[in-house]
Amino acid sequence: MANSYAIILAGGSGSRLWPLSRTLRPKQLLPLDGEQTLLQQTACRLLKHVDAGCLLTVTHQDHKFEVKGQLAEIDALLPAAVLAEPCARNTLPAIAWAVWEIFKQDPEAMVGVFPSDHAIGDEQSFLSAWRSAELAAAEGYLVLLGITPSEPATGYGYIQPGASLKLDAAANPILNVSSFVEKPDLDNAKRFVESGYLWNSGMFVFRADAFMQMLESHQPDIHRAMTSMQEKSDVEASYDQLPNLSIDYGLAEKADKVAVVPVSMDWSDLGSWESIYQHRAKDESGNITQGDILTLDTQDSLLWSSNGLLATLGVRNIAVIQTADATLICDRSRTEDIKQLVAQVQKTHPHLADTHLTVHRPWGIYRVLEEGPNFKIKCIIVNPGAKLSMQMHKHRSEHWVVVSGTAKITNGTQEIQLEANQSTYIPKTHRHRLENPGHLPLQIIEVQCGEYVGEDDIMRFDDTYDRT
């Protein structure tokens, strides 16, 4: 349809995929199912039905620049339509904000809402179900895509379908929704599958004006907040006052006209290491391996290394995830419980729950090479043409050595240019800035020394990325 729009929901932390997924680099920003990240795969899939100018992405403020960077690799138009939530408020406020932006331009727009972290193998079945859902949305329905279950899974919510809407032009059946069911135990899951229930995929289709009417009827506070704000900055300023509600509980379970399009396709929300194990192809021993892996007498295991050799001997039914600074070893049957483990990590080693040693920034990346009391050593890579903020540190000084590329450096009142194998010293409390004026990446080694070397010891005075 000419007025089809799509919204990508790119929030969430993906804590059940720790230690690979972390707060500041969650699973949707990782390549878990191929060379592209899950976000990039989602964008490419949706662009087969909507124009790039009709695709909006909602993410958290902390992920804004990484999301924009990944989307720019797909299409140059996509970064301009990224909405950054200042705080997490579940799916309904995020969707409401994006729909309001669309509604102001096109009240009759057909809007699809899709999580950024799902894997879909059969894209043609997905696109066909989306088009069928738009036919029901044109009649004022809030429409879900319901996945035909392949097993009695306990990790998904279920939808009980009702009578057919009998829209002749639809390629897929469109059914009324009789009820929604939360994640069941195994016995109930078996009963639901036998009774023809569907998995709730979290994918929705509706017309913009119909959504706004439902929002006004069932969540007037959110509706009032959106319609009274004309600029994105208005929404951001009062976002923390919005209720924490999912679209399922806040609208779908309350609205009168709710339908579901059943679709049978290779689908997974990749919500746990076990779901990744079930989704991916296995070798002759039933193993999935990623990275530098050596196995002997190892069966039915998920082995993933993003740093160094991972070798196993005489084990089965385990998941081992190895990163540069943390390793997870667990029975495959317990991967759904990793959230509990991450909660303990958050208390004892909070940095290991939040960041990797390699941290992505809008200007490039830095990697922590060594850290101890009163010192930290980093490798910093600045993209061509990019620059860090003008900044100052109260508790540490810094030594910079250029490894490759050209560095333009502001150091107090001086401005200097350094080439490979040249260095400078930044005393604490000095304003300073690092830029890459060249056409190749700039790489430097930074040695921090001081009574405190935490990342929050920074005062920004000017910043290209509005982080002052």
C-alpha positions in Angstrom: 0.0 0.0 0.0 1.2 3.5 -0.8 0.8 4.8 2.7 2.5 1.8 4.6 4.8 2.7 7.4 6.8 0.6 9.8 8.1 1.1 13.3 11.1 -0.8 14.7 11.2 -1.2 18.5 14.9 -1.2 19.3 14.9 -1.0 23.1 15.5 -3.7 25.7 18.7 -5.0 27.3 18.6 -8.7 26.3 20.0 -9.7 29.6 19.3 -13.4 29.0 22.0 -13.4 26.4 24.7 -12.2 28.8 27.7 -12.0 28.6 27.6 -11.2 24.9 24.6 -8.9 25.3 25.0 -6.0 27.8 23.1 -2.9 28.8 25.0 -0.6 26.5 25.3 -3.1 23.6 22.1 -5.2 23.8 21.2 -8.2 21.5 19.6 -6.2 18.7 22.9 -4.5 18.1 24.8 -7.8 17.8 25.2 -10.2 14.8 23.6 -13.3 16.4 22.1 -14.8 13.3 24.4 -13.9 10.4 26.9 -11.2 9.4 24.4 -8.3 9.9 23.1 -7.3 13.4 19.5 -8.2 14.3 18.5 -4.5 13.9 20.0 -4.4 10.4 18.3 -7.6 9.4 15.0 -6.2 10.6 15.4 -3.0 8.7 16.3 -4.8 5.5 13.2 -7.1 5.9 10.8 -4.1 6.4 12.2 -2.2 3.5 10.8 -4.9 1.2 7.4 -3.4 1.9 7.9 0.2 3.0 10.0 3.1 1.6 13.0 4.2 3.7 11.3 7.5 4.4 8.4 5.6 6.0 10.5 3.6 8.5 10.8 4.9 12.1 13.0 3.4 14.8 12.5 3.9 18.6 15.4 3.2 20.9 16.9 4.2 24.2 19.0 7.4 24.4 22.1 5.3 25.3 21.8 3.4 22.1 20.9 6.3 19.8 24.2 6.8 18.0 25.0 3.1 17.6 21.4 2.5 16.2 21.9 5.4 13.8 25.3 4.2 12.7 24.0 0.7 11.9 20.9 2.0 10.1 23.1 4.3 8.0 24.9 1.2 6.6 21.5 0.1 5.3 20.1 3.4 3.9 21.2 7.0 4.4 17.6 8.1 5.1 17.1 5.8 8.1 19.1 7.6 10.8 17.0 10.8 10.5 13.9 8.9 11.8 15.3 7.6 15.1 13.4 8.5 18.2 15.5 8.2 21.4 13.6 7.6 24.7 15.3 9.3 27.6 14.1 6.4 29.8 12.4 3.0 29.3 8.6 3.0 29.5 7.7 -0.3 27.9 6.3 -0.7 24.4 3.1 1.3 24.5 4.6 4.8 25.1 7.3 4.0 22.6 4.8 3.0 19.9 2.5 5.9 20.8 5.3 8.4 20.3 6.2 6.9 16.9 2.5 6.7 15.8 1.9 10.3 16.8 4.8 11.4 14.6 3.3 9.4 11.7 -0.3 10.5 12.4 0.7 14.2 12.1 1.8 13.6 8.6 -0.7 10.9 7.5 -3.7 10.0 9.7 -4.8 7.1 7.5 -1.3 5.6 7.4 -1.1 1.8 7.7 1.4 1.2 10.5 3.3 -2.0 11.3 5.2 -2.4 14.6 8.1 -4.9 14.7 10.7 -5.8 17.4 14.3 -5.3 16.2 15.6 -8.6 17.7 13.6 -11.3 16.0 14.9 -13.9 13.5 12.6 -14.7 10.5 13.6 -17.3 8.0 10.7 -17.2 5.6 10.4 -13.6 4.6 7.8 -14.2 1.9 5.4 -15.7 4.4 6.1 -12.7 6.8 5.4 -10.2 4.0 2.2 -11.9 2.9 0.9 -12.0 6.5 1.8 -8.3 6.9 -0.2 -7.4 3.7 -3.2 -9.4 4.9 -3.0 -7.7 8.3 -3.2 -4.3 6.5 -6.6 -5.3 5.0 -8.0 -5.9 8.5 -6.3 -2.7 9.7 -8.1 -0.8 7.0 -11.4 -1.9 8.7 -10.3 -0.4 12.0 -8.8 -3.5 13.6 -5.7 -3.8 15.8 -4.1 -6.8 14.1 -1.4 -9.1 15.5 0.7 -11.6 13.6 0.3 -14.9 15.4 3.0 -17.6 14.9 1.8 -21.2 14.3 3.6 -23.0 17.2 6.2 -25.6 16.3 6.3 -26.9 19.9 4.7 -26.3 23.3 7.0 -23.5 24.2 6.7 -21.9 27.7 8.7 -18.7 26.8 6.0 -17.1 24.7 2.5 -15.6 25.3 -0.4 -17.3 23.4 -3.3 -16.0 21.5 -6.6 -17.9 21.3 -8.1 -17.2 17.8 -11.8 -16.9 17.2 -14.1 -16.6 14.2 -12.9 -15.6 10.7 -13.3 -12.0 9.5 -13.8 -13.4 6.0 -11.9 -10.7 4.1 -11.8 -12.2 0.6 -8.9 -10.2 -0.7 -6.5 -11.5 2.1 -4.0 -14.1 1.2 -3.9 -15.3 4.8 -6.9 -16.1 7.1 -7.8 -13.2 9.5 -9.4 -14.2 12.8 -10.9 -12.4 15.7 -8.9 -12.7 18.9 -10.9 -14.5 21.7 -8.3 -14.1 24.4 -4.7 -13.5 25.3 -2.8 -15.9 27.6 0.4 -15.2 29.5 3.4 -17.5 29.3 2.1 -20.9 30.4 3.6 -23.9 32.2 4.4 -26.9 30.0 1.1 -28.7 30.5 -0.9 -25.7 29.5 1.4 -25.0 26.6 0.7 -28.5 25.3 -3.0 -28.0 25.6 -2.8 -24.6 23.9 -0.9 -26.1 20.9 -3.4 -29.0 20.6 -6.3 -26.4 20.7 -4.9 -24.3 17.9 -3.6 -21.3 19.9 -0.9 -19.1 18.3 2.3 -17.6 19.7 2.1 -13.9 20.3 4.9 -12.5 18.2 4.7 -8.9 19.4 4.2 -7.7 15.8 1.2 -5.4 15.3 -0.5 -3.7 12.3 -3.1 -0.9 12.5 -4.2 2.3 11.0 -2.8 5.4 12.6 -6.1 7.1 13.3 -7.6 3.9 14.7 -4.7 3.5 17.0 -5.0 7.1 18.3 -8.7 6.5 18.9 -8.0 3.3 20.9 -5.3 5.2 22.8 -7.8 8.0 23.7 -10.4 5.5 24.9 -8.2 3.1 26.9 -5.1 5.1 27.8 -6.2 8.8 27.9 -3.1 10.0 29.8 -0.8 8.7 27.1 -3.0 10.1 24.4 -3.2 13.5 26.1 0.6 13.6 26.6 1.2 12.9 22.9 -1.3 15.2 21.4 -0.3 18.1 23.6 3.3 17.9 22.4 4.3 19.2 19.0 8.0 18.8 19.0 10.2 15.7 19.8 11.9 17.7 22.6 8.5 18.2 24.2 8.0 14.4 24.4 11.5 13.8 25.7 11.1 16.4 28.5 8.1 14.6 30.1 8.7 11.0 29.0 9.4 9.8 32.5 5.9 10.8 33.5 4.3 8.3 31.1 3.0 5.0 32.6 5.1 1.8 32.1 2.7 -0.2 29.9 3.0 -2.8 27.2 0.8 -2.5 24.1 -0.6 -6.0 24.9 -1.8 -5.0 28.4 -2.5 -1.4 27.6 -4.4 -1.7 24.4 -4.7 -5.2 22.8 -6.4 -6.8 25.8 -8.9 -3.9 26.1 -9.8 -2.9 22.6 -13.0 -4.1 20.9 -11.7 -4.8 17.4 -8.6 -7.0 17.7 -7.7 -9.6 15.1 -4.8 -12.0 14.4 -3.3 -13.3 11.2 -1.8 -16.8 11.7 1.5 -17.3 9.9 3.6 -20.4 9.7 7.3 -19.4 9.3 10.7 -20.0 10.8 10.6 -17.5 13.6 12.3 -16.9 16.9 12.6 -14.0 19.3 16.1 -15.2 20.1 15.3 -14.5 23.7 17.8 -16.9 25.3 20.8 -18.9 24.4 18.6 -22.0 24.2 16.4 -20.3 21.6 19.6 -19.5 19.6 20.6 -23.2 19.9 17.2 -24.3 18.6 17.2 -21.8 15.8 20.6 -22.4 14.2 21.9 -25.3 12.2 24.0 -27.9 14.1 26.9 -30.1 13.3 27.0 -33.9 13.3 27.5 -33.9 17.0 24.5 -31.6 17.7 26.8 -28.6 18.5 26.6 -25.0 17.5 29.9 -23.3 17.4 30.8 -19.6 16.8 34.3 -18.3 16.8 37.6 -20.1 17.6 36.3 -23.5 18.9 38.0 -26.8 19.4 35.8 -29.8 20.6 36.5 -33.4 21.5 33.8 -35.8 22.7 31.3 -32.9 23.0 27.7 -33.2 22.1 24.5 -31.1 21.9 26.2 -27.9 23.1 26.2 -24.2 22.2 29.9 -23.0 22.2 30.5 -19.3 21.4 33.8 -17.4 21.7 34.3 -13.8 20.7 37.8 -13.7 22.2 40.4 -16.5 22.0 40.2 -20.3 21.7 37.4 -22.1 23.5 38.2 -25.8 23.9 35.8 -28.5 25.4 36.3 -32.1 26.3 33.8 -34.7 27.4 30.8 -32.5 27.9 27.2 -32.4 26.6 24.1 -30.2 26.8 25.9 -27.1 28.0 26.2 -23.5 26.8 29.6 -21.8 27.0 29.8 -18.1 26.0 33.3 -16.6 26.2 34.0 -12.9 25.9 37.2 -10.9 26.6 36.2 -10.1 30.2 33.5 -12.7 31.2 32.6 -16.3 30.5 29.3 -18.1 31.1 29.0 -21.8 31.6 25.6 -23.4 32.2 23.4 -26.3 31.5 21.3 -25.6 28.4 18.2 -26.3 30.3 18.9 -23.3 32.6 19.5 -20.6 30.0 16.1 -19.1 30.8 17.4 -18.4 34.3 20.4 -16.3 33.3 18.5 -13.1 34.2 18.9 -14.2 37.9 22.6 -14.6 37.4 22.9 -11.2 35.7 21.1 -9.6 38.7 24.0 -11.0 40.9 26.6 -9.8 38.4 25.0 -6.3 38.5 25.5 -6.2 42.3 29.1 -7.6 42.4 30.6 -6.5 39.0 28.2 -3.9 37.6 30.6 -2.9 34.8 30.4 -6.5 33.4 26.6 -6.2 33.1 26.7 -2.8 31.4 29.7 -2.7 29.0 32.2 -4.7 27.1 35.9 -3.9 27.1 35.3 -2.5 23.6 32.8 0.4 23.9 31.1 2.0 20.9 30.8 5.7 20.7 29.3 8.0 18.0 32.9 9.0 17.0 34.3 5.5 16.9 35.3 2.9 19.6 37.6 2.5 22.6 39.0 -0.7 24.1 40.2 -1.0 27.6 43.6 -2.9 27.5 44.5 -2.8 31.2 43.1 -1.3 34.3 44.2 -1.1 37.9 44.1 1.2 40.9 44.8 4.8 39.7 45.4 3.9 36.1 43.7 2.8 32.9 45.1 2.0 29.4 42.9 2.3 26.3 43.2 1.9 22.6 41.1 4.6 21.0 40.0 4.5 17.3 38.4 7.7 15.9 36.5 7.5 12.6 37.7 9.7 9.7 36.3 13.3 10.1 35.0 12.6 13.6 35.9 14.4 16.8 35.4 13.9 20.5 33.8 16.5 22.7 35.7 19.4 24.2 36.2 18.1 27.7 38.0 18.2 31.0 38.8 15.7 33.8 39.1 16.7 37.5 40.8 13.6 38.8 43.1 12.2 36.1 45.7 13.2 33.6 46.2 11.5 30.2 49.1 10.6 27.9 48.3 10.1 24.2 50.5 8.2 21.8 49.5 8.2 18.1 49.8 4.7 16.6 48.4 5.4 13.1 46.7 8.2 11.3 46.7 11.9 12.0 45.5 13.5 15.3 44.4 17.1 15.7 44.6 17.9 19.4 43.4 20.8 21.4 45.4 20.9 24.7 44.5 23.9 26.9 45.2 26.9 24.8 47.4 25.0 22.3 46.3 23.3 19.1 48.7 20.7 17.7 48.8 18.0 15.0 50.5 14.7 15.7 51.5 11.8 13.4 52.3 8.2 14.1 54.8 7.7 17.0 54.3 11.2 18.4 52.7 11.9 21.8 51.3 14.6 24.1 50.4 15.0 27.7 47.0 16.3 29.0 47.2 17.5 32.6 44.1 17.2 34.7 41.6 20.1 34.6 42.9 21.1 31.1 40.3 21.4 28.4 41.1 19.2 25.5 39.8 17.6 22.4 40.8 14.9 20.0 39.9 15.0 16.3 40.6 12.9 13.2 41.1 15.3 10.2 42.2 12.6 7.9 40.6 10.1 5.6 41.8 7.0 7.5 41.0 5.8 11.0 43.0 7.4 13.8 44.4 5.1 16.4 45.9 6.2 19.7 47.0 4.6 23.0 45.7 6.6 26.0 47.2 6.1 29.5 45.1 7.6 32.3 46.7 8.3 35.7 45.0 9.7 38.8 43.2 9.1 42.0 40.0 8.2 40.0 39.8 6.9 36.4 36.0 6.2 36.1 34.2 7.1 32.9 32.0 9.6 34.8 34.9 11.9 35.5 34.2 14.0 32.5 32.9 17.5 31.9 31.8 18.3 28.4 31.8 21.9 27.1 31.1 21.4 23.4 29.9 18.2 21.7 28.9 17.4 18.1 26.5 14.8 19.5 24.6 16.9 22.0 26.0 15.2 25.1 27.0 18.3 27.0 
